[in-house]
């Protein structure tokens, strides 16, 4: 994944070979070609000292090519001339040992009429050795197939280097960090808007928002809020809420298409809602005629302190006496954890028979770097989309995006419920980091239960997906500890994915193809899903008419137990009728919500986890925190009349094994 954290610049590497050979008159000659680096390449300046041989001096064959760490100082050991094997008549090379600085090389050479000398017995064919700054490839017979002068140094087994492994340097406010193989440099812009500078001594970006400081979680300093298609009236506000997780003021700068839209400040350990103008092209109409590519369509939000950002589409469920009726919200992921590989979860085109229309599902792709090439590989249901913006009608396409550009892809208007047109399972890959949001313009869930609501959620990068999740439905807002039914969609990332459930759910145990999904209908159960390959799981609330006298469809992604955390700062908007948090925790965990101990966890099967569904008080700013002595997961949701929102309250985004 392109979650990139530069490695330590202090790793050492050795470029060198000590070769020993015989001159024409049979006397021993010794050559050294050695350099070492602790951040820069340098030539050795110490000459080895030759020690007179003794009767104990070995004359046996010593393998060549080894390089070993040693102690500071310089010593040498050389035998007195070559020896001859009487049985073969072969002249054996002398043994030479040289220690210089912190490396030791032992060499031996043979004279066998080969095209070149390795300084010892033949090395394996294809092995790369170094003589000074020349890389030589062994032919396996004591010679070489090629010799290449290296401009930037040579390393054994690697050959010529592009750069010194793990070395970092500043070029203005660009930190260039050589990878561990010395084959390429990763570049990091030390962004002054984020309070980051390039340190000349280390060559690294420094500051609270530097990559090494941030780690890999939902907390960051660089975000791209992106309007997605919704039929809500334009007088309601698209907005972001910014939660400042630090003890310092966070300066916020929001741009769109390179122009500053807003400057703001969020106080320590507090949250602020910031409204932003709709991008009416991305917001679209009820029936967008085509998929679209909107240049500079996304906002860019940067902070000089780590923050958490949620986007609301729209923020209010009531405004000036009117109801919005179609809302959802998304946890946005910071750029430092984006990757170039995602699977989409959305919903089928909804055939609104009674309304005489069909409304599409979608996914939206946002780029953070210029010249980003996005490649679309549709699932079977994802092959029915509206062409446009570089996307073909079969869902394929290769589209170039620049920073802030947004590609929004809509499923086709195919008759029938559930429609066979559904972008779920589409794989979106890019050669640079991207953001992917999946959702629906407005849909009944299920298709025959009122009423329609907007759906959206940020997709998690493929690299962060896992094989074990715990799924818990939301609470009905009319009182009591009665869950509200949900639909659970499980998407496979690989063929022949096997599933188990604890407790058993009577659900399918296998998904045949990557990109396909199974859906558990209208369940109120808490359960764990375990798979043998990576999966992604979406949870969708049912419409208000399914029960509860409040709310409507909303979508959230389930969080893998491996990505649970011990602390969360999250936001619940204060203008909704009721807000809740589901906390999934080990039964032995000690958990607090807003400094009050949480109890009453309901066990989930035999998992040793439990769930507590807690109604949130209407704090003056909607800011809440969860703390635990063991990692826990949270999801946050709220209800209004015929509307709702739902999102994961946060997570770690560590790269997990395949």
Secondary structure per residue as TSV (DSSP state, phi and psi in degrees):
chain	resnum	aa	ss	phi	psi
A	1	X	-	360.0	159.8
A	2	X	-	-91.7	35.9
A	3	X	-	-85.9	101.3
A	4	X	-	-111.6	122.9
A	5	X	-	-120.9	121.1
A	6	X	-	-63.2	144.4
A	7	X	-	-83.9	173.8
A	8	X	-	-60.8	134.8
A	9	X	T	-81.4	-0.2
A	10	X	T	-97.7	2.9
A	11	X	-	-64.9	145.7
A	12	X	-	-100.6	152.6
A	13	X	E	-143.5	155.1
A	14	X	E	-114.5	133.1
A	15	X	E	-120.4	102.5
A	16	X	E	173.9	164.5
A	17	X	E	-151.2	136.2
A	18	X	E	-102.5	120.7
A	19	X	E	-113.1	142.4
A	20	X	E	-126.5	132.7
A	21	X	E	-148.0	173.8
A	22	X	E	-105.0	140.1
A	23	X	-	-80.5	176.7
A	24	X	T	-60.8	-29.4
A	25	X	T	-91.3	8.5
A	26	X	S	89.7	-3.0
A	27	X	-	-83.6	156.4
A	28	X	E	-80.4	140.1
A	29	X	E	-124.7	146.5
A	30	X	E	-128.1	131.1
A	31	X	E	-124.9	145.8
A	32	X	E	-127.5	143.9
A	33	X	E	-142.4	96.6
A	34	X	E	-136.8	139.7
A	35	X	E	-145.7	152.9
A	36	X	E	-138.2	163.6
A	37	X	E	-143.5	138.9
A	38	X	S	-121.8	39.7
A	39	X	S	135.7	-26.7
A	40	X	S	-137.2	150.4
A	41	X	E	-78.0	139.3
A	42	X	E	-145.2	150.3
A	43	X	E	-87.4	147.0
A	44	X	-	-68.8	139.3
A	45	X	-	-111.4	-15.7
A	46	X	-	-84.7	136.9
A	47	X	-	-94.4	139.4
A	48	X	-	-67.5	148.2
A	49	X	-	-97.3	128.4
A	50	X	-	-88.7	129.0
A	51	X	-	-103.6	131.9
A	52	X	-	-60.9	139.5
A	53	X	-	-70.3	156.3
A	54	X	-	-121.3	177.7
A	55	X	T	-65.1	-21.3
A	56	X	T	-86.4	-1.4
A	57	X	-	-60.9	125.6
A	58	X	-	-70.9	144.3
A	59	X	-	-121.6	11.7
A	60	X	S	-77.1	163.4
A	61	X	-	-67.2	130.3
A	62	X	-	-117.6	127.2
A	63	X	-	-59.6	150.4
A	64	X	-	-101.9	171.7
A	65	X	-	89.4	-7.2
A	66	X	E	-79.7	145.3
A	67	X	E	-132.1	123.4
A	68	X	E	-129.0	147.4
A	69	X	E	-67.3	147.3
A	70	X	-	-141.7	-167.7
A	71	X	-	-98.9	165.9
A	72	X	S	-65.3	146.7
A	73	X	S	119.4	175.7
A	74	X	E	-136.8	123.1
A	75	X	E	-135.1	165.8
A	76	X	E	-149.8	158.1
A	77	X	E	-143.6	124.6
A	78	X	E	-133.7	133.0
A	79	X	-	-76.8	163.5
A	80	X	S	-88.6	79.1
A	81	X	S	85.6	168.0
A	82	X	-	-77.4	161.8
A	83	X	E	-119.0	161.0
A	84	X	E	-121.6	130.8
A	85	X	E	-79.0	114.8
A	86	X	T	-65.1	-30.8
A	87	X	T	-73.5	-24.9
A	88	X	T	-117.9	-19.0
A	89	X	T	75.4	12.4
A	90	X	E	-83.4	133.6
A	91	X	E	-83.1	121.6
A	92	X	E	-91.0	140.1
A	93	X	-	-71.9	154.0
A	94	X	-	-74.3	158.1
A	95	X	-	-90.2	127.7
A	96	X	E	-127.1	127.9
A	97	X	E	-122.1	127.8
A	98	X	E	-130.7	130.4
A	99	X	E	-120.1	126.4
A	100	X	E	-140.8	123.2
A	101	X	T	66.5	-116.1
A	102	X	T	-121.3	29.6
A	103	X	E	-138.0	151.6
A	104	X	E	-129.2	134.9
A	105	X	E	-125.3	137.0
A	106	X	E	-117.7	128.3
A	107	X	E	-129.7	159.8
A	108	X	-	-149.6	150.0
A	109	X	-	-135.0	154.1
A	110	X	B	-126.2	156.3
A	111	X	-	-113.9	104.6
A	112	X	S	-132.4	19.2
A	113	X	S	71.7	22.4
A	114	X	-	-79.7	168.2
A	115	X	S	-70.6	-19.3
A	116	X	S	-157.7	164.4
A	117	X	-	-109.3	132.7
A	118	X	-	-90.7	-6.7
A	119	X	S	81.1	19.6
A	120	X	S	177.4	-169.4
A	121	X	S	-62.2	160.2
A	122	X	-	-56.6	133.7
A	123	X	-	-88.2	161.5
A	124	X	-	-59.4	142.3
A	125	X	T	-56.5	133.7
A	126	X	T	91.9	-13.2
A	127	X	-	-67.7	135.1
A	128	X	E	-101.3	125.6
A	129	X	E	-120.1	165.9
A	130	X	E	-121.5	135.0
A	131	X	E	-119.6	101.7
A	132	X	T	62.8	-126.5
A	133	X	T	-102.3	30.0
A	134	X	E	-115.2	126.5
A	135	X	E	-93.3	130.2
A	136	X	E	-122.9	134.5
A	137	X	E	-102.8	119.4
A	138	X	E	-69.3	144.4
A	139	X	-	-98.6	0.6
A	140	X	S	83.7	-2.5
A	141	X	S	-122.9	14.1
A	142	X	S	99.7	-2.5
A	143	X	S	-117.7	-164.5
A	144	X	E	-132.7	144.6
A	145	X	E	-84.2	-27.2
A	146	X	E	-160.4	158.7
A	147	X	E	-132.7	126.9
A	148	X	E	-125.6	118.5
A	149	X	E	-66.2	138.1
A	150	X	-	-108.9	125.9
A	151	X	S	-71.7	-34.4
A	152	X	S	-114.6	20.8
A	153	X	-	100.0	166.4
A	154	X	E	-131.2	144.9
A	155	X	E	-129.0	135.9
A	156	X	T	-54.2	139.1
A	157	X	T	72.4	-15.8
A	158	X	T	-105.9	-35.4
A	159	X	E	85.8	-147.9
A	160	X	E	-65.3	139.2
A	161	X	-	-106.0	147.8
A	162	X	S	-79.6	-34.1
A	163	X	S	-156.8	171.7
A	164	X	-	-77.8	121.4
A	165	X	T	-51.4	129.8
A	166	X	T	70.3	2.8
A	167	X	-	-75.4	140.3
A	168	X	E	-121.6	146.4
A	169	X	E	-149.4	155.3
A	170	X	E	-100.2	134.1
A	171	X	E	-123.6	94.7
A	172	X	T	65.3	-126.8
A	173	X	T	-100.3	22.4
A	174	X	E	-103.6	123.7
A	175	X	E	-94.8	122.3
A	176	X	E	-107.8	120.2
A	177	X	E	-119.5	118.9
A	178	X	E	-72.5	138.8
A	179	X	-	-73.2	172.7
A	180	X	T	-66.7	-21.4
A	181	X	T	-92.5	-8.9
A	182	X	S	73.8	19.5
A	183	X	S	-98.9	-16.2
A	184	X	-	-162.6	162.2
A	185	X	E	-113.4	133.1
A	186	X	E	-90.1	137.4
A	187	X	E	-109.5	135.5
A	188	X	E	-127.1	125.5
A	189	X	E	-83.9	120.8
A	190	X	-	-84.4	94.1
A	191	X	-	-79.7	114.9
A	192	X	G	-63.1	-30.9
A	193	X	G	-61.3	-31.9
A	194	X	G	-91.3	11.1
A	195	X	T	71.7	26.9
A	196	X	-	-113.1	137.3
A	197	X	E	-129.5	160.7
A	198	X	E	-93.3	121.4
A	199	X	-	-85.4	119.5
A	200	X	T	-63.8	-30.5
A	201	X	T	-71.4	-44.2
A	202	X	T	-95.8	-18.7
A	203	X	-	75.1	8.0
A	204	X	S	-108.3	156.4
A	205	X	E	-71.4	133.2
A	206	X	E	-123.3	145.7
A	207	X	S	140.0	166.8
A	208	X	T	-62.6	-24.5
A	209	X	T	-102.6	9.2
A	210	X	S	-68.5	151.0
A	211	X	H	-51.7	-43.9
A	212	X	H	-66.5	-30.9
A	213	X	H	-74.5	-34.8
A	214	X	H	-75.4	-37.0
A	215	X	-	72.0	-154.3
A	216	X	S	-130.0	93.3
A	217	X	B	-152.8	-170.6
A	218	X	S	-78.3	-2.8
A	219	X	-	-96.3	128.7
A	220	X	E	-159.7	-163.7
A	221	X	E	-131.5	-4.1
A	222	X	E	-139.5	115.0
A	223	X	E	-133.4	160.1
A	224	X	-	-128.1	83.1
A	225	X	-	-59.4	135.2
A	226	X	-	-137.0	119.0
A	227	X	-	-64.0	136.3
A	228	X	-	-122.0	162.2
A	229	X	-	-62.5	128.4
A	230	X	-	-154.3	138.7
A	231	X	-	-88.3	8.3
A	232	X	S	-60.2	150.5
A	233	X	-	-63.0	146.7
A	234	X	T	-71.3	-13.4
A	235	X	T	-76.5	-15.2
A	236	X	S	-78.6	158.3
A	237	X	-	-107.5	127.0
A	238	X	E	-70.5	138.9
A	239	X	E	-154.7	161.2
A	240	X	E	-120.5	149.1
A	241	X	E	-113.0	134.6
A	242	X	E	-115.7	117.5
A	243	X	E	-102.7	118.9
A	244	X	E	-87.9	115.6
A	245	X	-	-90.4	5.7
A	246	X	S	-111.8	179.2
A	247	X	S	-99.0	13.7
A	248	X	S	-122.5	158.5
A	249	X	-	-62.0	141.4
A	250	X	E	-109.1	118.0
A	251	X	E	-82.4	128.8
A	252	X	E	-114.2	129.6
A	253	X	E	-123.0	124.9
A	254	X	E	-118.6	126.8
A	255	X	E	-122.2	160.8
A	256	X	E	-144.7	124.6
A	257	X	T	54.2	38.8
A	258	X	T	84.2	-3.3
A	259	X	E	-108.2	134.0
A	260	X	E	-69.6	125.6
A	261	X	E	-96.8	-43.4
A	262	X	E	-148.9	145.1
A	263	X	E	-115.0	137.4
A	264	X	E	-149.8	175.1
A	265	X	E	-139.1	134.8
A	266	X	E	-118.5	125.1
A	267	X	-	-69.0	168.1
A	268	X	T	-59.6	137.6
A	269	X	T	48.6	44.1
A	270	X	-	-141.5	174.1
A	271	X	E	-130.9	143.4
A	272	X	E	-136.6	136.0
A	273	X	E	-91.3	131.2
A	274	X	E	-124.3	116.3
A	275	X	E	-81.4	148.2
A	276	X	E	-135.8	147.6
A	277	X	-	-62.2	145.0
A	278	X	-	-64.0	143.4
A	279	X	-	-90.9	104.0
A	280	X	H	-69.3	-22.6
A	281	X	H	-70.1	-44.2
A	282	X	H	-72.4	-37.2
A	283	X	H	-60.9	-34.8
A	284	X	-	67.9	-168.7
A	285	X	-	-117.7	179.7
A	286	X	T	-60.3	-39.6
A	287	X	T	-124.7	79.2
A	288	X	-	-58.8	132.5
A	289	X	S	-73.9	-18.5
A	290	X	S	-157.6	158.7
A	291	X	-	-67.2	153.1
A	292	X	E	-133.9	153.9
A	293	X	E	-124.8	106.4
A	294	X	E	-104.5	113.4
A	295	X	T	-69.7	127.1
A	296	X	T	62.5	30.3
A	297	X	-	-77.0	-23.9
A	298	X	S	-90.3	155.3
A	299	X	E	-85.1	155.1
A	300	X	E	-121.1	123.8
A	301	X	E	-115.3	122.9
A	302	X	E	-123.8	147.9
A	303	X	E	-132.3	153.2
A	304	X	E	-95.3	7.2
A	305	X	E	-136.8	151.1
A	306	X	E	-60.8	132.9
A	307	X	E	-138.6	166.2
A	308	X	E	-111.9	138.3
A	309	X	E	-128.3	130.2
A	310	X	E	-118.9	144.3
A	311	X	E	-112.3	143.7
A	312	X	E	-119.1	130.2
A	313	X	E	-129.8	81.1
A	314	X	S	-93.5	-175.5
A	315	X	S	-74.1	-42.5
A	316	X	-	-97.5	146.7
A	317	X	S	-100.3	-16.3
A	318	X	E	-134.2	141.2
A	319	X	E	-154.1	124.8
A	320	X	T	52.6	41.2
A	321	X	T	82.3	-2.6
A	322	X	E	-110.6	152.0
A	323	X	E	-98.5	145.1
A	324	X	-	-79.9	-38.3
A	325	X	-	70.4	-14.4
A	326	X	-	-144.9	100.2
A	327	X	-	-136.0	157.6
A	328	X	-	-163.2	174.4
A	329	X	E	-142.0	158.4
A	330	X	E	-133.2	139.4
A	331	X	E	-76.8	120.1
A	332	X	-	-87.3	145.8
A	333	X	-	-101.4	136.9
A	334	X	-	-70.5	155.1
A	335	X	G	-58.4	-32.5
A	336	X	G	-67.5	-10.2
A	337	X	G	-114.5	6.0
A	338	X	-	-66.2	157.2
A	339	X	E	-133.7	-169.8
A	340	X	E	-112.9	29.3
A	341	X	E	-152.4	118.4
A	342	X	E	-143.7	152.8
A	343	X	E	-110.5	139.0
A	344	X	-	-90.6	139.2
A	345	X	-	-122.4	126.3
A	346	X	-	-142.1	-146.0
A	347	X	-	-143.5	162.6
A	348	X	-	-62.4	152.6
A	349	X	-	-51.0	135.0
A	350	X	E	-101.3	120.7
A	351	X	E	-86.8	95.4
A	352	X	E	-81.3	76.3
A	353	X	G	-55.9	-45.0
A	354	X	G	-72.4	-12.7
A	355	X	G	-108.2	-0.8
A	356	X	T	67.3	32.4
A	357	X	E	-150.0	169.8
A	358	X	E	-131.1	134.4
A	359	X	E	-120.5	135.4
A	360	X	-	-89.0	151.1
A	361	X	E	-83.9	171.1
A	362	X	E	-156.2	168.0
A	363	X	E	-140.4	148.4
A	364	X	E	-123.6	129.9
A	365	X	E	-112.8	127.2
A	366	X	E	-120.1	135.6
A	367	X	E	-101.2	147.4
A	368	X	S	-108.5	-7.4
A	369	X	S	-133.0	148.5
A	370	X	T	-66.4	151.6
A	371	X	T	68.1	35.8
A	372	X	E	-89.1	122.3
A	373	X	E	-97.2	120.0
A	374	X	E	-106.6	129.3
A	375	X	E	-117.9	129.0
A	376	X	E	-106.0	128.3
A	377	X	E	-123.8	96.5
A	378	X	-	-72.5	150.4
A	379	X	-	-73.6	178.6
A	380	X	S	-59.5	-45.1
A	381	X	G	-75.3	-21.2
A	382	X	G	-80.9	2.6
A	383	X	G	-85.9	4.9
A	384	X	-	-118.6	89.5
A	385	X	B	-130.9	167.7
A	386	X	-	-83.4	120.9
A	387	X	-	-65.1	152.3
A	388	X	B	142.9	158.6
A	389	X	T	65.9	18.7
A	390	X	T	96.5	-0.8
A	391	X	B	-98.8	134.1
A	392	X	-	-83.2	163.8
A	393	X	T	-65.6	-18.7
A	394	X	T	-90.6	9.2
A	395	X	S	86.1	-1.9
A	396	X	-	-90.1	164.3
A	397	X	E	165.0	155.3
A	398	X	E	-131.0	112.4
A	399	X	E	-122.1	136.6
A	400	X	E	-94.8	126.5
A	401	X	E	-122.1	146.0
A	402	X	-	-105.8	174.7
A	403	X	T	-53.5	127.5
A	404	X	T	83.9	-6.9
A	405	X	-	-71.0	149.7
A	406	X	E	-130.3	126.7
A	407	X	E	-102.9	120.1
A	408	X	E	-116.8	118.5
A	409	X	E	-110.7	128.5
A	410	X	E	-112.6	140.3
A	411	X	B	-70.5	152.5
A	412	X	-	-68.6	159.3
A	413	X	-	-89.5	79.4
A	414	X	-	-99.3	133.0
A	415	X	S	-61.3	157.4
A	416	X	S	99.2	148.7
A	417	X	S	-128.0	131.5
A	418	X	S	-70.9	139.8
A	419	X	-	-66.8	149.0
A	420	X	S	-79.8	-5.0
A	421	X	-	-90.9	115.8
A	422	X	-	-161.2	118.6
A	423	X	-	-77.2	-2.6
A	424	X	T	-54.8	137.9
A	425	X	T	90.4	-9.4
A	426	X	-	-63.7	135.9
A	427	X	E	-99.2	127.2
A	428	X	E	-114.6	117.2
A	429	X	E	-122.2	153.0
A	430	X	E	-148.4	157.2
A	431	X	E	-86.5	-1.8
A	432	X	E	-141.1	162.8
A	433	X	E	-61.2	139.7
A	434	X	E	-135.9	164.1
A	435	X	E	-111.7	140.1
A	436	X	E	-128.8	126.8
A	437	X	E	-116.8	128.4
A	438	X	E	-109.7	153.3
A	439	X	E	174.8	-153.4
A	440	X	E	-150.5	143.3
A	441	X	E	-60.7	-51.6
A	442	X	E	-171.0	123.0
A	443	X	E	-142.1	145.0
A	444	X	-	-70.2	144.5
A	445	X	S	-139.9	114.4
A	446	X	S	-64.2	179.8
A	447	X	T	-64.4	-17.2
A	448	X	T	-113.0	16.0
A	449	X	S	-121.2	123.4
A	450	X	S	-73.6	152.0
A	451	X	-	-128.2	177.0
A	452	X	-	-75.2	146.0
A	453	X	E	-147.2	154.4
A	454	X	E	-71.7	142.4
A	455	X	E	-126.6	139.3
A	456	X	E	-163.7	150.4
A	457	X	E	-163.1	144.6
A	458	X	E	-70.6	131.3
A	459	X	-	-78.1	146.1
A	460	X	-	-85.8	140.8
A	461	X	-	-56.3	145.8
A	462	X	G	-53.4	-40.6
A	463	X	G	-62.0	-24.1
A	464	X	G	-94.2	-4.9
A	465	X	-	-71.0	159.2
A	466	X	E	-135.5	-170.0
A	467	X	E	-118.0	4.8
A	468	X	E	-144.9	126.1
A	469	X	E	-138.7	151.8
A	470	X	E	-114.1	129.2
A	471	X	E	-112.4	125.2
A	472	X	-	-131.2	131.7
A	473	X	-	-75.7	163.4
A	474	X	-	-74.8	171.5
A	475	X	B	-93.9	141.5
A	476	X	-	-68.1	133.4
A	477	X	T	-78.5	-1.4
A	478	X	T	-87.6	8.9
A	479	X	S	111.1	158.9
A	480	X	S	80.5	175.0
A	481	X	S	-102.4	53.2
A	482	X	-	-106.5	116.3
A	483	X	B	-66.4	151.0
A	484	X	-	-92.1	135.7
A	485	X	-	-61.1	149.5
A	486	X	E	-138.6	166.8
A	487	X	E	-110.5	136.4
A	488	X	E	-117.5	120.2
A	489	X	E	-110.4	121.3
A	490	X	E	-111.9	120.8
A	491	X	E	-110.3	129.2
A	492	X	E	-84.0	144.8
A	493	X	S	-101.1	-11.6
A	494	X	S	-139.1	159.9
A	495	X	S	-64.3	154.2
A	496	X	S	53.0	58.2
A	497	X	E	-94.0	123.3
A	498	X	E	-98.1	139.6
A	499	X	E	-125.7	142.6
A	500	X	E	-131.3	158.5
A	501	X	E	-133.2	139.0
A	502	X	E	-133.8	112.2
A	503	X	S	-70.9	164.1
A	504	X	-	-56.8	143.8
A	505	X	-	-117.1	-1.0
A	506	X	S	65.8	24.8
A	507	X	-	-100.8	161.2
A	508	X	-	-54.8	144.2
A	509	X	S	-102.4	2.0
A	510	X	E	-150.7	141.8
A	511	X	E	-118.2	121.3
A	512	X	-	-71.8	-38.3
A	513	X	S	-127.2	144.6
A	514	X	T	-60.9	135.4
A	515	X	T	94.3	-16.7
A	516	X	-	-82.1	165.2
A	517	X	E	-143.3	160.2
A	518	X	E	-117.2	155.8
A	519	X	E	-132.4	127.8
A	520	X	E	-92.3	122.3
A	521	X	E	-92.7	131.4
A	522	X	E	45.9	57.2
A	523	X	E	-104.6	142.6
A	524	X	-	-107.6	9.9
A	525	X	-	-84.3	148.4
A	526	X	-	-95.4	131.2
A	527	X	E	-159.0	162.6
A	528	X	E	-104.1	139.2
A	529	X	E	-112.2	126.3
A	530	X	E	-122.2	136.8
A	531	X	E	-131.4	166.2
A	532	X	E	-97.0	-0.9
A	533	X	E	-141.7	163.3
A	534	X	E	-61.2	139.6
A	535	X	E	-134.9	165.4
A	536	X	E	-130.3	137.9
A	537	X	E	-125.1	129.3
A	538	X	E	-113.1	140.8
A	539	X	E	-114.7	133.4
A	540	X	E	-129.7	125.2
A	541	X	E	-65.3	150.4
A	542	X	-	-83.2	163.8
A	543	X	-	-66.2	164.0
A	544	X	G	-58.4	-35.4
A	545	X	G	-69.7	-8.3
A	546	X	G	-79.5	-6.7
A	547	X	T	128.9	151.7
A	548	X	T	107.0	-16.4
A	549	X	S	56.7	27.4
A	550	X	S	-168.3	161.9
A	551	X	-	80.7	175.4
A	552	X	-	-163.9	-178.8
A	553	X	-	-55.0	140.3
A	554	X	-	-150.6	154.0
A	555	X	E	-127.2	140.5
A	556	X	E	-140.5	156.3
A	557	X	E	-93.2	139.7
A	558	X	-	-71.8	146.4
A	559	X	-	-103.6	131.3
A	560	X	B	-63.7	142.9
A	561	X	G	-61.0	-27.4
A	562	X	G	-68.5	-16.2
A	563	X	G	-105.3	12.5
A	564	X	-	-66.5	158.5
A	565	X	E	-129.8	168.9
A	566	X	E	-95.0	-19.6
A	567	X	E	-136.3	144.6
A	568	X	E	-143.3	140.2
A	569	X	E	-118.7	121.7
A	570	X	E	-139.0	170.6
A	571	X	E	-124.8	139.2
A	572	X	-	-127.7	121.0
A	573	X	-	-61.2	138.4
A	574	X	T	-84.3	-5.6
A	575	X	T	-93.7	4.5
A	576	X	S	-89.7	158.7
A	577	X	S	-64.3	-45.3
A	578	X	E	-145.3	145.8
A	579	X	E	-130.7	147.2
A	580	X	E	-138.6	161.2
A	581	X	E	-132.3	130.7
A	582	X	E	-92.4	126.4
A	583	X	E	-114.0	119.8
A	584	X	E	-105.8	121.3
A	585	X	E	-143.6	153.4
A	586	X	E	-56.4	142.8
A	587	X	T	-60.2	-23.7
A	588	X	T	-88.4	-2.8
A	589	X	-	-72.0	148.6
A	590	X	-	-105.8	111.2
A	591	X	E	-119.6	139.2
A	592	X	E	-123.7	147.1
A	593	X	E	-121.8	118.2
A	594	X	T	51.6	44.0
A	595	X	T	71.2	10.4
A	596	X	E	-111.4	131.6
A	597	X	E	-61.3	138.5
A	598	X	-	-103.8	128.6
A	599	X	-	-127.7	-168.8
A	600	X	-	72.4	30.8
A	601	X	-	-71.4	132.1
A	602	X	E	-92.2	122.0
A	603	X	E	-61.1	147.3
A	604	X	-	-113.6	103.2
A	605	X	T	51.6	-137.0
A	606	X	T	-105.2	26.3
A	607	X	S	-80.7	-16.2
A	608	X	S	70.4	10.3
A	609	X	E	-106.5	157.2
A	610	X	E	-138.2	169.7
A	611	X	E	-128.6	137.9
A	612	X	E	-120.6	128.3
A	613	X	E	-105.2	114.8
A	614	X	E	-120.5	127.7
A	615	X	E	-74.5	135.0
A	616	X	-	-92.5	137.9
A	617	X	-	-73.1	153.1
A	618	X	-	-81.6	77.5
A	619	X	-	-58.4	156.8
A	620	X	S	-59.8	-29.5
A	621	X	S	-118.5	2.4
A	622	X	-	75.5	13.2
A	623	X	E	-91.3	133.5
A	624	X	E	-139.1	159.0
A	625	X	E	-138.3	148.1
A	626	X	E	-121.3	133.1
A	627	X	E	-132.8	144.9
A	628	X	E	-150.4	154.2
A	629	X	E	-83.1	-10.9
A	630	X	E	-130.3	153.2
A	631	X	E	-61.1	136.3
A	632	X	E	-133.5	165.4
A	633	X	E	-119.0	149.2
A	634	X	E	-135.8	148.3
A	635	X	E	-132.6	144.8
A	636	X	E	-121.7	136.1
A	637	X	E	-152.8	161.4
A	638	X	E	-152.7	161.0
A	639	X	E	-127.7	144.2
A	640	X	E	-135.1	-178.1
A	641	X	T	-68.3	118.1
A	642	X	T	55.7	36.5
A	643	X	E	-161.6	164.5
A	644	X	E	-166.7	170.8
A	645	X	E	-140.8	161.9
A	646	X	E	-162.2	133.4
A	647	X	E	-156.5	154.4
A	648	X	E	-64.8	135.3
A	649	X	-	-73.0	-11.1
A	650	X	-	154.9	171.3
A	651	X	-	-174.8	160.9
A	652	X	B	-82.0	157.5
A	653	X	-	-131.2	54.6
A	654	X	-	-74.6	146.9
A	655	X	-	-70.8	126.6
A	656	X	-	-110.9	151.6
A	657	X	-	-63.7	157.4
A	658	X	-	-58.1	360.0
